Amino acid sequence: MPRSAYRESVDRERTQQIRILCRELPQACTDFLRHILLTTGTLTRLAYAIDLRTFFQFLHTERVAFAQKEPVLYTDEDLARLTTHDMVAYTEYLTQYVRLEDQQSETPPLTVNHELSIKRKLCSIRSFYDYLFQEQRIPSNIPQLVPLPKIHEKPIIRLSPEEVARMLHEAETGDSLTAHQQHYQKLTVNRDLAILMLFLGTGIRVSELVGINIGDIDFDENAFLVTRKGGNQAVLYFPDSVKEALAAYLTEREHIEALPGHEDAFFLSMQRRRITQRAVQNLVKKYARIAAPLKSKVSPHKLRSTYATNLYQETGDIYLVADQLGHSSVDTTRKHYADMTDARRRMAVKHVHLPGRESADTDNENGRPDE
């Protein structure tokens, strides 16, 4: 399956999910999603649709003024009845709630959101109401009157060189895995090492990794093609250590007969399908629990941060780091690695030498006037 066909398949699936969600939403939501069709990707629009469904399900079940109609029947006049009290209540509701698809369960799990997730979901509603207001479909823009939650920055979790070494050692040997895990580790050792090395050696996203095809890798140039967020393609380069890991897995991969539709996928699951993002996330967590037990929830993104940290420490070039990570703005990169910039500034202190008090006092005793 060529890369374009793979991406088209993913986009078709997301588009279908969006259409299914829109059947539960007001017509205005469908109009909004069509309005942003040419400026957003399918993943972004799917996230908007999910956030809008959560919002209108809240209005219908938690706010009396909206309880008389199903959300799909809401008109622009209904949407214009939103108040700041509704938005404040929704902000509190987002801290924990039961998702619609879980409500039929005997013990439904709670969905818990923290500051960043709450802000993102509120921004989705803001964007929707911005569209309605700009199109003059409503007389006022209520969501803009309610402040977004303040985000308290958390330190970026990165793996130390020792933790990276332990993770790779564990992926190669499986020494500390359970007997059950060791059985599968022996079957996937080359694949797992190649995946971890590619994350740590190039800083790609998990979505980019699972989309790699066999034909995207050029071993002569130590390069490979990735499709970035938004669909843009870029050529990235990898060091010889990553090349060795990829080549070892490719030798094994060439003898695996993939299922129809997955023939060109580079990384395969044990079911001989293109490996999923969830499977890669679980793979990383499995080895990270052993390599860095005190660092909870180590994800592929944390390996991406580890790569970026190492690259910035070696080069001091924030623009190079931004380009390698595929950030559209260097400000995003600078925000994440500002603490490292501060650390480099502190290093300047060690390279500036001034005479101490003792030498100054000696100068005065020798008859040199104070300046």
C-alpha positions as CSV (number, residue, x, y, z in Angstrom):
1,M,0.0,0.0,0.0
2,P,1.7,3.3,-1.1
3,R,2.0,6.0,1.5
4,S,-0.7,8.1,-0.2
5,A,-3.1,5.2,-0.1
6,Y,-2.3,4.6,3.6
7,R,-2.9,8.2,4.5
8,E,-6.1,8.3,2.4
9,S,-7.3,5.2,4.3
10,V,-6.7,6.9,7.6
11,D,-8.5,10.0,6.4
12,R,-11.4,8.1,5.1
13,E,-11.9,6.3,8.4
14,R,-11.7,9.6,10.4
15,T,-14.1,11.3,7.9
16,Q,-16.6,8.5,8.5
17,Q,-16.2,8.9,12.3
18,I,-16.9,12.6,11.9
19,R,-20.1,12.0,9.9
20,I,-21.4,9.5,12.5
21,L,-20.8,12.0,15.3
22,C,-22.5,14.8,13.3
23,R,-25.7,12.8,13.3
24,E,-26.0,13.5,17.0
25,L,-25.1,17.2,16.7
26,P,-26.9,20.4,15.7
27,Q,-26.7,21.3,12.0
28,A,-24.5,24.3,12.9
29,C,-21.8,21.9,13.9
30,T,-21.7,20.2,10.5
31,D,-21.6,23.7,8.9
32,F,-18.7,24.6,11.1
33,L,-16.7,21.5,10.3
34,R,-17.3,22.0,6.6
35,H,-16.2,25.6,7.0
36,I,-12.7,24.5,8.4
37,L,-12.4,21.7,5.9
38,L,-9.6,23.3,3.8
39,T,-7.6,24.6,6.8
40,T,-7.5,21.6,9.1
41,G,-6.7,17.9,8.9
42,T,-9.1,15.1,9.6
43,L,-7.6,14.4,13.0
44,T,-8.2,18.0,14.1
45,R,-11.8,18.0,12.8
46,L,-12.5,14.6,14.5
47,A,-11.2,16.1,17.8
48,Y,-13.6,19.1,17.3
49,A,-16.5,16.8,16.7
50,I,-15.8,14.7,19.8
51,D,-15.5,17.9,21.9
52,L,-18.7,19.3,20.5
53,R,-20.6,16.1,21.3
54,T,-19.3,16.2,24.9
55,F,-20.5,19.8,25.1
56,F,-24.0,19.3,23.7
57,Q,-24.5,16.1,25.7
58,F,-23.6,18.2,28.8
59,L,-26.1,20.9,27.9
60,H,-28.9,18.3,27.2
61,T,-28.4,16.3,30.4
62,E,-27.2,18.9,32.9
63,R,-28.8,22.3,31.9
64,V,-32.6,22.6,32.2
65,A,-32.8,25.3,29.5
66,F,-31.5,22.7,26.9
67,A,-33.2,19.6,28.2
68,Q,-36.4,19.8,26.1
69,K,-34.7,18.9,22.7
70,E,-32.2,16.4,21.6
71,P,-29.0,18.2,20.5
72,V,-29.5,17.3,16.9
73,L,-32.6,19.5,16.9
74,Y,-30.9,22.6,18.3
75,T,-31.3,25.7,16.1
76,D,-29.2,28.8,16.0
77,E,-31.7,30.4,18.3
78,D,-31.2,27.6,20.8
79,L,-27.4,28.0,20.6
80,A,-27.8,31.7,21.2
81,R,-29.4,31.0,24.6
82,L,-26.0,29.9,26.0
83,T,-25.0,31.9,29.2
84,T,-21.8,32.4,31.0
85,H,-23.3,30.3,33.8
86,D,-23.6,27.4,31.4
87,M,-19.9,27.8,30.4
88,V,-18.7,28.0,34.0
89,A,-20.7,24.9,34.8
90,Y,-19.3,23.1,31.7
91,T,-15.7,23.9,32.9
92,E,-16.4,22.3,36.2
93,Y,-18.2,19.3,34.5
94,L,-15.0,18.7,32.4
95,T,-13.0,17.9,35.5
96,Q,-14.6,14.5,35.6
97,Y,-17.6,13.0,33.8
98,V,-18.8,9.7,32.3
99,R,-18.5,9.6,28.6
100,L,-21.6,8.9,26.5
101,E,-20.4,5.5,25.3
102,D,-19.6,4.4,28.9
103,Q,-22.9,5.3,30.4
104,Q,-24.5,1.9,29.8
105,S,-21.9,0.1,31.8
106,E,-22.7,-1.1,35.3
107,T,-19.6,0.6,36.7
108,P,-18.8,3.3,34.1
109,P,-15.3,4.7,34.4
110,L,-14.9,8.4,35.0
111,T,-13.1,10.5,32.4
112,V,-10.8,12.9,34.3
113,N,-9.4,16.0,32.6
114,H,-6.7,18.3,33.9
115,E,-5.9,21.9,33.0
116,L,-4.5,21.4,29.5
117,S,-7.2,19.0,28.4
118,I,-10.0,21.3,29.8
119,K,-8.5,24.3,28.0
120,R,-8.3,22.4,24.7
121,K,-12.0,21.3,25.0
122,L,-13.1,24.8,25.9
123,C,-11.1,26.2,22.9
124,S,-13.0,23.9,20.7
125,I,-16.3,25.4,21.9
126,R,-14.8,28.9,21.5
127,S,-13.8,28.2,17.9
128,F,-17.3,26.9,17.2
129,Y,-19.0,30.0,18.7
130,D,-16.5,32.3,17.0
131,Y,-17.7,30.8,13.7
132,L,-21.3,31.4,14.6
133,F,-20.7,34.9,15.6
134,Q,-18.6,35.8,12.6
135,E,-21.3,34.4,10.3
136,Q,-23.8,36.5,12.2
137,R,-25.8,33.5,13.2
138,I,-25.8,34.5,16.9
139,P,-25.9,38.0,18.4
140,S,-23.2,37.5,21.0
141,N,-20.2,35.3,21.6
142,I,-20.6,34.0,25.2
143,P,-17.7,31.5,25.4
144,Q,-15.2,34.4,24.9
145,L,-16.5,36.0,28.1
146,V,-15.4,33.0,30.2
147,P,-11.7,32.8,31.0
148,L,-9.7,29.7,30.2
149,P,-8.0,27.8,33.0
150,K,-4.5,28.8,33.8
151,I,-2.0,26.3,32.8
152,H,0.7,25.4,35.3
153,E,3.8,24.3,33.4
154,K,5.1,20.9,34.3
155,P,8.7,19.8,33.9
156,I,9.3,17.9,30.7
157,I,10.1,14.2,31.5
158,R,13.2,13.0,29.7
159,L,15.3,9.9,30.1
160,S,18.8,10.1,31.3
161,P,21.6,8.4,29.3
162,E,21.7,5.7,31.9
163,E,17.9,5.1,31.6
164,V,18.2,5.0,27.8
165,A,20.9,2.4,28.0
166,R,18.8,0.3,30.4
167,M,15.8,0.5,28.2
168,L,17.7,-0.6,25.1
169,H,19.3,-3.4,27.1
170,E,16.0,-4.6,28.3
171,A,14.5,-4.6,24.8
172,E,17.5,-6.6,23.7
173,T,17.6,-9.1,26.5
174,G,14.3,-9.1,28.3
175,D,16.1,-9.9,31.6
176,S,13.6,-8.2,33.9
177,L,10.4,-9.0,32.0
178,T,7.9,-11.6,33.2
179,A,8.1,-15.1,31.7
180,H,5.0,-14.3,29.7
181,Q,6.5,-11.0,28.4
182,Q,9.8,-12.8,27.6
183,H,8.1,-15.2,25.3
184,Y,6.9,-12.4,23.1
185,Q,10.0,-10.3,23.5
186,K,12.0,-13.1,21.9
187,L,9.7,-12.9,18.9
188,T,9.8,-9.1,18.5
189,V,13.3,-8.2,19.8
190,N,14.6,-6.8,16.4
191,R,11.4,-4.8,15.8
192,D,11.2,-3.4,19.3
193,L,14.9,-2.3,19.2
194,A,14.4,-0.7,15.8
195,I,11.3,1.2,17.1
196,L,13.1,2.5,20.2
197,M,16.3,3.4,18.3
198,L,14.2,5.3,15.7
199,F,12.5,7.4,18.4
200,L,15.7,8.1,20.3
201,G,17.8,8.8,17.1
202,T,15.4,11.0,15.1
203,G,12.7,12.3,17.5
204,I,9.8,11.4,15.2
205,R,6.2,11.2,16.4
206,V,4.4,7.9,17.0
207,S,1.9,8.7,14.2
208,E,4.9,9.3,11.8
209,L,6.6,6.0,12.9
210,V,3.6,3.8,12.3
211,G,3.1,5.3,8.8
212,I,6.6,4.4,7.5
213,N,6.6,2.1,4.5
214,I,9.5,-0.2,3.4
215,G,10.1,2.0,0.4
216,D,10.4,5.1,2.6
217,I,13.8,4.1,3.9
218,D,17.0,4.8,2.0
219,F,19.9,2.9,3.7
220,D,22.5,4.3,1.3
221,E,21.7,7.9,2.5
222,N,20.7,7.0,6.1
223,A,17.4,8.7,5.4
224,F,13.7,8.1,5.5
225,L,10.5,9.9,4.4
226,V,7.9,10.8,7.0
227,T,4.5,12.4,6.7
228,R,4.3,15.2,9.3
229,K,1.2,16.6,11.0
230,G,-0.9,18.3,8.4
231,G,0.2,15.9,5.6
232,N,3.5,17.6,4.7
233,Q,6.3,15.2,3.9
234,A,9.9,15.6,5.0
235,V,13.2,13.6,4.7
236,L,14.9,12.9,8.0
237,Y,18.3,11.3,8.6
238,F,19.4,8.8,11.1
239,P,22.8,7.8,12.6
240,D,24.6,4.6,11.9
241,S,23.4,3.0,15.2
242,V,19.8,3.5,14.0
243,K,20.7,2.1,10.6
244,E,22.0,-1.1,12.1
245,A,18.8,-1.6,14.1
246,L,16.6,-0.9,11.1
247,A,18.6,-3.1,8.8
248,A,18.5,-6.0,11.4
249,Y,14.7,-5.7,11.5
250,L,14.3,-5.4,7.8
251,T,16.1,-8.7,7.3
252,E,13.5,-10.3,9.5
253,R,10.6,-8.2,8.0
254,E,11.4,-9.4,4.4
255,H,10.5,-13.0,5.5
256,I,7.1,-12.0,7.0
257,E,4.1,-12.3,4.7
258,A,1.9,-9.3,5.7
259,L,-1.8,-9.5,5.4
260,P,-3.5,-7.9,2.3
261,G,-3.4,-4.1,2.5
262,H,-0.4,-4.1,4.9
263,E,2.3,-5.4,2.5
264,D,4.3,-2.2,2.4
265,A,4.2,-1.3,6.1
266,F,7.6,-1.3,7.6
267,F,6.6,-2.1,11.2
268,L,4.2,-5.0,11.6
269,S,2.3,-6.3,14.6
270,M,2.4,-10.0,15.5
271,Q,-0.9,-10.3,13.6
272,R,1.1,-9.2,10.4
273,R,-0.8,-5.9,10.2
274,R,0.7,-2.4,10.2
275,I,1.5,-1.8,13.9
276,T,-0.9,0.6,15.6
277,Q,0.0,3.7,17.7
278,R,-1.5,2.0,20.8
279,A,0.7,-1.0,20.3
280,V,3.8,1.2,20.1
281,Q,2.8,3.2,23.2
282,N,2.4,0.0,25.2
283,L,5.7,-1.3,23.9
284,V,7.5,1.9,25.1
285,K,5.7,1.8,28.5
286,K,6.7,-1.9,29.0
287,Y,10.4,-1.2,28.7
288,A,10.3,2.2,30.4
289,R,8.8,0.8,33.6
290,I,11.9,-1.2,34.0
291,A,14.4,1.4,32.8
292,A,12.9,4.4,34.7
293,P,10.6,3.1,37.4
294,L,10.4,6.6,39.1
295,K,9.2,8.3,35.9
296,S,5.6,7.5,35.4
297,K,3.8,7.3,32.1
298,V,6.9,7.4,29.8
299,S,5.5,7.5,26.3
300,P,6.8,7.8,22.8
301,H,6.6,11.6,23.2
302,K,9.0,11.4,26.2
303,L,11.5,9.6,23.9
304,R,11.0,12.5,21.5
305,S,11.8,14.9,24.3
306,T,14.8,12.9,25.1
307,Y,16.1,13.2,21.6
308,A,15.4,16.9,21.4
309,T,17.2,17.4,24.7
310,N,20.3,15.6,23.5
311,L,20.3,17.5,20.2
312,Y,20.0,20.9,21.9
313,Q,22.7,20.1,24.4
314,E,25.0,19.1,21.6
315,T,24.3,21.9,19.2
316,G,22.6,24.8,21.2
317,D,20.7,25.4,17.9
318,I,17.0,25.8,18.8
319,Y,16.1,26.2,15.1
320,L,17.7,22.9,14.2
321,V,15.7,21.2,17.0
322,A,12.5,22.8,15.8
323,D,13.1,21.6,12.3
324,Q,13.9,18.1,13.4
325,L,10.8,17.9,15.5
326,G,8.6,19.2,12.8
327,H,7.4,22.2,14.8
328,S,5.7,24.8,12.7
329,S,7.0,27.6,15.0
330,V,10.3,27.8,16.9
331,D,8.3,29.4,19.7
332,T,6.8,26.0,20.5
333,T,10.3,24.5,20.7
334,R,11.7,27.3,22.8
335,K,8.8,27.0,25.3
336,H,9.6,23.4,25.9
337,Y,13.4,23.8,26.2
338,A,13.5,27.2,27.9
339,D,14.9,25.6,31.1
340,M,17.8,24.2,29.1
341,T,18.5,27.7,27.7
342,D,18.6,29.0,31.3
343,A,21.0,26.2,32.3
344,R,23.3,27.3,29.5
345,R,23.2,30.9,30.7
346,R,24.1,29.7,34.2
347,M,27.2,28.0,32.7
348,A,28.5,31.5,31.7
349,V,29.2,32.2,35.4
350,K,31.9,29.5,35.4
351,H,33.7,31.2,32.5
352,V,33.9,34.8,34.0
353,H,36.8,35.4,36.5
354,L,37.0,38.6,38.5
355,P,39.4,39.5,41.2
356,G,38.1,38.8,44.7
357,R,38.0,41.1,47.7
358,E,41.4,40.0,49.0
359,S,43.2,41.3,45.9
360,A,41.2,44.5,45.9
361,D,42.2,45.1,49.6
362,T,45.8,44.4,48.7
363,D,45.7,47.0,45.9
364,N,44.4,49.6,48.4
365,E,47.1,48.8,50.9
366,N,49.7,49.4,48.2
367,G,48.5,52.9,47.8
368,R,46.2,52.5,44.8
369,P,43.2,54.9,45.1
370,D,39.7,53.6,45.0
371,E,38.0,54.3,41.7
